[in-house]
Amino acid sequence: MRYKVSYIVVLIILLIGLISASAQETEKRGLFAGFPEELTLSGYVDAYIAYDNDKGNSLRQFTVVAPYRDEFRINLAVLALRYSAKQIRSNIALQFGDVPRLNWPQAPNEYLQYIQEANIGVSPYKNSWIDAGYFLTHIGAEGIIPKYNFFTSVSLLTYYEPIYQSGIKYSYSGKKFYSSLMLLNGYNVLADNNKNKSFGLQIGYKPNDKADITFNNITGNEMPTGTAGKTRIYNNLVVKLFPSKKLDVILCGDFCMQEKSKIDDPEASGSMFSAFASMKYRASKNVSLMLRGEIFQDKDAVMSPAFMMSDSTFSGLKAFGVTGGAELNLTPNSYFRLEGRYLSADKDQKLFYEGENTRYEVILSGGIEF
């Protein structure tokens, strides 16, 4: 444990040293006095208490955030240093809490859980960047930082999507179109798990300030070294709509195919489909109401485990859910949120406490960004 703490201390010292060494003439005042204009330091922390009736598991199933039941805990605490100049940029974000401890790499690479992002980029010409290092994923419409989502809980779709990635990417951003090409170590890996690389793609179109449409993809062999290779093609479509100042809408769908993965025919390709629709309505200056519906169909167990059904056959997860909540924003950079969720697996998938196929959950959370 000591060497893990040492890594953190060294990284923090390097951050402080970089700030001090770079601090020259600046127009910044107050807390950020002494920082060069290109350098910003930010932080984030959120806490939660969660309950569900699936008491047979010590950790809450199908949960990326708020993973513990009946305890006041920290989801995330993040300290980020970002440098942005005309032709060079860099991000370093250190993190602590339940989310990285349970979702980032375990032994022998567990030290990576403290690194949310670490990358550097150069701009070869206007509106274009080449970045390399560790990144948060480009896949999906919900991330691991609750403040940026409608809900603290994430959909089943998001649960099985990658959280992080490592590699190199080329990106372009125009007035209405944006795109990225990536060469990655793999799907939700930092340290590579095989000798192959995966390809990533993002194509986005923002016709006006009321819509944003993005297609994301990762293609590659994601099987670890020593197992038979299987090419996976993972597609993700995100549509964000802003019909009025009070209403935001997100539509998200994933479709995945993987060769030699059909559950009843190992030589055929298997597939997975999932989707959710969510909305956030600003009822007043400080209060918002949220609603989300979701579906997850992975009969071939491409992304989820193969569960035994009531008739002794096997199937991947098949489920749907509904989530509702309310949020209080006392300041633009903070939130307090109460939400409830109903999750139902297929009637023959008895996945929850005492052989139930349904789960109810409630989460009370709050966070601030500074």
C-alpha positions as CSV (number, residue, x, y, z in Angstrom):
1,M,0.0,0.0,0.0
2,R,2.9,2.3,0.7
3,Y,4.2,2.4,-2.9
4,K,0.7,3.3,-4.1
5,V,0.6,6.3,-1.7
6,S,4.1,7.2,-2.9
7,Y,3.0,7.4,-6.5
8,I,0.2,9.8,-5.5
9,V,2.5,12.0,-3.5
10,V,5.0,12.2,-6.3
11,L,2.3,13.1,-8.8
12,I,0.9,15.8,-6.6
13,I,4.4,17.2,-6.0
14,L,5.0,17.2,-9.8
15,L,1.7,19.1,-10.3
16,I,2.6,21.7,-7.7
17,G,6.1,22.0,-9.2
18,L,4.8,22.5,-12.7
19,I,2.4,25.2,-11.5
20,S,5.2,27.0,-9.7
21,A,7.7,26.7,-12.5
22,S,5.2,27.9,-15.1
23,A,3.8,30.8,-13.1
24,Q,5.1,34.0,-14.7
25,E,3.1,37.0,-15.9
26,T,-0.6,36.5,-15.8
27,E,-3.9,38.4,-15.6
28,K,-5.5,35.9,-13.2
29,R,-6.4,36.9,-9.7
30,G,-7.6,35.5,-6.5
31,L,-7.3,31.7,-6.1
32,F,-5.6,31.4,-9.4
33,A,-3.2,34.3,-9.1
34,G,0.2,33.2,-10.3
35,F,-1.1,30.7,-12.9
36,P,-0.1,31.4,-16.5
37,E,-3.1,32.0,-18.7
38,E,-2.8,28.7,-20.5
39,L,-2.9,26.7,-17.2
40,T,-6.0,25.8,-15.2
41,L,-6.4,23.8,-12.0
42,S,-9.8,22.4,-11.2
43,G,-11.4,20.0,-8.7
44,Y,-14.5,17.9,-8.3
45,V,-16.0,15.8,-5.5
46,D,-19.3,14.1,-5.0
47,A,-20.8,12.0,-2.2
48,Y,-23.8,9.6,-2.1
49,I,-25.9,7.2,-0.1
50,A,-27.7,4.4,-2.0
51,Y,-30.3,1.8,-1.2
52,D,-31.7,-1.1,-3.1
53,N,-33.6,-4.3,-2.2
54,D,-31.0,-6.7,-3.8
55,K,-29.5,-7.5,-0.4
56,G,-27.8,-10.7,-1.4
57,N,-24.9,-8.9,-3.0
58,S,-22.4,-6.8,-1.0
59,L,-21.9,-4.6,-4.0
60,R,-24.8,-3.3,-6.0
61,Q,-25.2,-5.2,-9.3
62,F,-25.0,-3.4,-12.7
63,T,-23.7,-0.3,-11.1
64,V,-20.7,1.8,-12.1
65,V,-21.3,4.7,-9.7
66,A,-22.8,4.6,-6.1
67,P,-21.8,1.0,-5.8
68,Y,-22.2,0.5,-2.0
69,R,-25.5,0.1,-0.2
70,D,-26.6,1.9,3.1
71,E,-23.4,3.9,3.5
72,F,-22.3,7.5,3.1
73,R,-19.4,7.4,0.7
74,I,-17.4,9.3,-1.9
75,N,-18.0,8.5,-5.6
76,L,-15.2,10.6,-7.0
77,A,-12.7,13.2,-5.9
78,V,-10.7,14.6,-8.8
79,L,-7.9,17.1,-9.1
80,A,-7.2,18.1,-12.7
81,L,-4.4,20.2,-14.2
82,R,-5.0,21.3,-17.8
83,Y,-2.7,23.3,-20.2
84,S,-4.1,24.7,-23.4
85,A,-2.0,26.8,-25.8
86,K,-2.4,27.5,-29.5
87,Q,-0.5,24.4,-30.7
88,I,0.0,22.3,-27.6
89,R,-2.2,21.0,-24.8
90,S,-2.1,18.5,-22.0
91,N,-4.4,17.0,-19.3
92,I,-3.5,15.4,-16.0
93,A,-6.4,14.3,-13.8
94,L,-5.9,12.4,-10.5
95,Q,-8.9,10.6,-8.9
96,F,-9.9,8.8,-5.8
97,G,-13.1,7.2,-4.5
98,D,-15.3,4.2,-5.1
99,V,-15.6,4.7,-8.9
100,P,-11.9,4.3,-9.7
101,R,-11.3,1.7,-7.0
102,L,-13.9,-0.7,-8.4
103,N,-13.8,0.1,-12.1
104,W,-10.2,0.9,-13.0
105,P,-7.6,-1.9,-13.5
106,Q,-6.8,-4.3,-10.7
107,A,-3.5,-6.1,-9.9
108,P,-0.9,-5.9,-11.2
109,N,-1.8,-2.5,-12.6
110,E,-3.9,-1.2,-9.7
111,Y,-1.9,2.1,-9.5
112,L,-3.7,3.1,-12.7
113,Q,-6.9,3.7,-10.7
114,Y,-5.5,7.0,-9.6
115,I,-5.1,8.3,-13.1
116,Q,-8.3,9.5,-14.8
117,E,-6.6,11.2,-17.7
118,A,-2.9,11.8,-18.7
119,N,-2.4,12.9,-22.2
120,I,-0.6,15.5,-24.4
121,G,-1.5,16.9,-27.8
122,V,-0.2,19.0,-30.6
123,S,-2.0,20.9,-33.3
124,P,-0.4,20.4,-36.8
125,Y,-2.8,22.9,-38.3
126,K,-6.0,24.9,-37.5
127,N,-8.9,23.0,-35.9
128,S,-6.9,19.7,-35.8
129,W,-5.2,17.9,-32.9
130,I,-3.1,14.8,-32.4
131,D,-3.3,13.6,-28.8
132,A,-1.8,10.6,-27.1
133,G,-2.1,9.0,-23.7
134,Y,-4.9,8.0,-21.3
135,F,-8.4,9.3,-22.0
136,L,-12.0,8.9,-20.8
137,T,-13.9,7.0,-23.4
138,H,-15.5,8.6,-26.5
139,I,-18.3,6.1,-26.4
140,G,-21.7,6.9,-24.9
141,A,-23.9,9.7,-23.7
142,E,-23.4,9.1,-19.9
143,G,-20.0,9.4,-18.2
144,I,-18.7,8.5,-14.8
145,I,-18.9,12.1,-13.4
146,P,-22.4,12.4,-12.1
147,K,-22.6,16.2,-12.4
148,Y,-22.4,16.0,-16.2
149,N,-25.2,13.4,-16.4
150,F,-28.9,13.7,-15.8
151,F,-28.7,11.0,-13.2
152,T,-26.2,9.6,-10.7
153,S,-27.0,6.1,-11.7
154,V,-26.2,5.1,-15.2
155,S,-28.2,3.0,-17.7
156,L,-27.3,-0.7,-18.4
157,L,-26.1,0.5,-21.8
158,T,-23.5,2.8,-20.1
159,Y,-22.6,0.1,-17.6
160,Y,-21.3,-2.2,-20.4
161,E,-19.7,0.6,-22.4
162,P,-16.0,1.3,-21.9
163,I,-15.1,3.9,-19.3
164,Y,-11.5,4.7,-20.3
165,Q,-9.1,4.1,-23.2
166,S,-5.5,4.5,-24.1
167,G,-3.9,5.3,-27.4
168,I,-3.4,8.0,-30.0
169,K,-6.1,10.0,-31.8
170,Y,-6.4,12.6,-34.5
171,S,-9.4,15.0,-34.2
172,Y,-10.9,17.7,-36.3
173,S,-13.5,20.3,-35.2
174,G,-15.3,22.5,-37.7
175,K,-18.3,24.8,-37.5
176,K,-20.9,22.0,-37.9
177,F,-18.9,18.8,-38.2
178,Y,-16.3,17.2,-35.9
179,S,-14.5,13.8,-36.1
180,S,-11.8,11.7,-34.6
181,L,-9.8,8.6,-35.7
182,M,-8.1,6.6,-32.9
183,L,-5.6,3.7,-32.5
184,L,-6.3,2.2,-29.1
185,N,-4.9,-0.6,-26.9
186,G,-8.4,-2.0,-26.7
187,Y,-11.9,-1.8,-25.4
188,N,-11.8,-0.5,-21.8
189,V,-8.2,-1.2,-21.3
190,L,-5.2,1.0,-20.4
191,A,-2.4,-1.6,-20.2
192,D,-3.0,-3.8,-23.3
193,N,-4.4,-7.3,-22.8
194,N,-3.2,-8.8,-26.1
195,K,-0.9,-8.1,-29.1
196,N,-3.7,-6.4,-31.2
197,K,-4.8,-2.8,-31.4
198,S,-8.4,-1.6,-31.8
199,F,-9.6,1.2,-34.1
200,G,-11.9,4.0,-32.9
201,L,-14.0,6.4,-34.8
202,Q,-16.2,9.4,-34.0
203,I,-18.2,11.5,-36.4
204,G,-20.4,14.3,-35.2
205,Y,-22.8,16.8,-36.7
206,K,-24.1,19.9,-34.9
207,P,-26.5,21.6,-37.4
208,N,-27.5,24.3,-34.9
209,D,-27.7,25.0,-31.2
210,K,-30.7,22.7,-30.8
211,A,-29.2,19.4,-31.9
212,D,-26.0,17.4,-31.7
213,I,-25.7,14.0,-33.4
214,T,-22.7,11.7,-32.8
215,F,-21.7,8.3,-34.1
216,N,-19.0,6.4,-32.3
217,N,-17.3,3.1,-33.0
218,I,-14.6,0.7,-31.7
219,T,-13.5,-2.2,-33.8
220,G,-10.9,-4.8,-32.8
221,N,-10.1,-8.2,-31.2
222,E,-10.8,-7.8,-27.5
223,M,-9.9,-11.3,-26.4
224,P,-7.0,-11.6,-23.9
225,T,-3.7,-13.3,-24.9
226,G,-4.0,-17.1,-24.9
227,T,-7.7,-17.2,-26.0
228,A,-9.1,-17.5,-29.5
229,G,-9.5,-14.1,-31.2
230,K,-12.9,-12.6,-31.9
231,T,-13.4,-9.3,-33.7
232,R,-15.9,-7.0,-32.0
233,I,-17.6,-4.1,-33.8
234,Y,-19.2,-1.8,-31.3
235,N,-21.4,1.0,-32.6
236,N,-22.9,3.8,-30.6
237,L,-25.3,6.6,-31.7
238,V,-26.0,9.6,-29.5
239,V,-28.6,12.3,-30.3
240,K,-28.9,15.3,-28.1
241,L,-31.8,17.7,-28.5
242,F,-32.3,21.1,-26.9
243,P,-35.9,22.1,-28.0
244,S,-36.1,24.9,-25.5
245,K,-34.1,26.6,-22.7
246,K,-36.0,24.4,-20.2
247,L,-35.8,21.0,-21.8
248,D,-32.8,18.7,-22.8
249,V,-33.3,15.3,-24.4
250,I,-30.9,12.5,-25.0
251,L,-31.5,9.5,-27.2
252,C,-28.7,6.8,-27.2
253,G,-28.5,3.4,-28.8
254,D,-25.7,0.8,-29.0
255,F,-25.4,-2.2,-31.4
256,C,-22.5,-4.6,-31.1
257,M,-21.5,-7.7,-33.2
258,Q,-18.8,-10.1,-32.2
259,E,-17.7,-13.1,-34.3
260,K,-17.9,-16.7,-33.0
261,S,-20.1,-15.6,-30.1
262,K,-23.7,-16.7,-30.8
263,I,-24.7,-18.5,-27.6
264,D,-26.3,-21.5,-29.4
265,D,-23.9,-21.6,-32.3
266,P,-20.2,-20.8,-31.4
267,E,-19.2,-20.5,-35.0
268,A,-21.7,-17.8,-35.7
269,S,-21.6,-14.1,-34.8
270,G,-23.4,-12.9,-31.7
271,S,-25.0,-9.5,-31.2
272,M,-26.2,-7.1,-28.5
273,F,-28.6,-4.1,-28.7
274,S,-29.3,-1.5,-26.0
275,A,-30.9,1.9,-25.8
276,F,-32.1,4.6,-23.5
277,A,-34.1,7.9,-23.8
278,S,-33.8,10.6,-21.1
279,M,-34.9,14.1,-20.5
280,K,-34.2,16.9,-18.1
281,Y,-36.8,19.6,-17.5
282,R,-35.8,22.8,-15.6
283,A,-39.0,23.5,-13.6
284,S,-37.5,26.6,-12.0
285,K,-34.2,28.5,-11.7
286,N,-32.8,26.0,-9.2
287,V,-34.9,22.8,-9.6
288,S,-34.9,20.2,-12.4
289,L,-36.9,17.1,-13.0
290,M,-35.5,14.0,-14.9
291,L,-36.8,10.9,-16.5
292,R,-35.1,8.0,-18.2
293,G,-36.3,4.8,-19.9
294,E,-33.9,2.0,-20.9
295,I,-33.7,-1.4,-22.6
296,F,-30.9,-3.9,-22.8
297,Q,-31.0,-7.1,-25.0
298,D,-27.9,-9.3,-25.0
299,K,-29.2,-12.8,-25.6
300,D,-25.9,-14.0,-26.9
301,A,-23.9,-12.8,-23.8
302,V,-21.6,-10.7,-26.0
303,M,-21.1,-8.0,-23.3
304,S,-22.9,-9.4,-20.3
305,P,-22.3,-12.8,-18.5
306,A,-24.3,-15.8,-19.6
307,F,-27.0,-16.4,-16.9
308,M,-28.9,-19.7,-16.4
309,M,-32.6,-19.3,-17.2
310,S,-35.4,-21.0,-15.4
311,D,-35.5,-23.8,-18.1
312,S,-31.7,-24.4,-17.6
313,T,-30.7,-22.8,-20.8
314,F,-28.3,-19.8,-20.9
315,S,-28.8,-16.3,-22.0
316,G,-27.1,-12.9,-21.7
317,L,-28.8,-10.1,-19.8
318,K,-32.2,-9.0,-21.0
319,A,-33.7,-6.2,-19.0
320,F,-35.5,-2.8,-19.0
321,G,-35.7,0.0,-16.5
322,V,-37.3,3.3,-15.6
323,T,-35.6,6.1,-13.6
324,G,-37.0,9.3,-12.2
325,G,-35.5,12.1,-10.2
326,A,-35.2,15.7,-9.0
327,E,-32.2,18.0,-8.8
328,L,-31.5,21.1,-6.8
329,N,-28.8,23.5,-8.1
330,L,-28.0,26.1,-5.4
331,T,-25.1,27.3,-7.6
332,P,-24.2,26.5,-11.2
333,N,-21.3,24.4,-10.2
334,S,-23.1,22.2,-7.6
335,Y,-26.0,19.8,-7.4
336,F,-28.1,17.8,-4.9
337,R,-30.0,15.0,-6.4
338,L,-32.7,12.4,-5.4
339,E,-33.6,9.6,-7.8
340,G,-35.4,6.3,-7.8
341,R,-35.0,3.4,-10.3
342,Y,-36.9,0.3,-11.2
343,L,-34.9,-2.4,-13.0
344,S,-36.5,-5.6,-14.3
345,A,-34.7,-8.5,-15.9
346,D,-36.3,-11.2,-18.1
347,K,-38.9,-13.1,-16.0
348,D,-36.7,-16.2,-16.3
349,Q,-33.5,-14.5,-15.1
350,K,-33.7,-14.6,-11.3
351,L,-30.7,-12.3,-10.7
352,F,-31.7,-10.4,-7.6
353,Y,-32.3,-11.2,-3.9
354,E,-34.4,-14.3,-3.1
355,G,-34.8,-15.2,-6.7
356,E,-36.4,-12.0,-7.8
357,N,-36.1,-10.6,-11.3
358,T,-36.7,-7.0,-10.3
359,R,-34.9,-4.4,-8.2
360,Y,-35.8,-1.0,-6.7
361,E,-33.2,1.5,-5.8
362,V,-32.9,5.0,-4.4
363,I,-29.8,7.3,-4.5
364,L,-29.3,10.6,-2.7
365,S,-26.2,12.4,-3.9
366,G,-24.5,15.8,-4.1
367,G,-21.4,17.2,-5.8
368,I,-19.5,20.3,-6.6
369,E,-17.0,21.4,-9.2
370,F,-14.4,24.1,-8.5
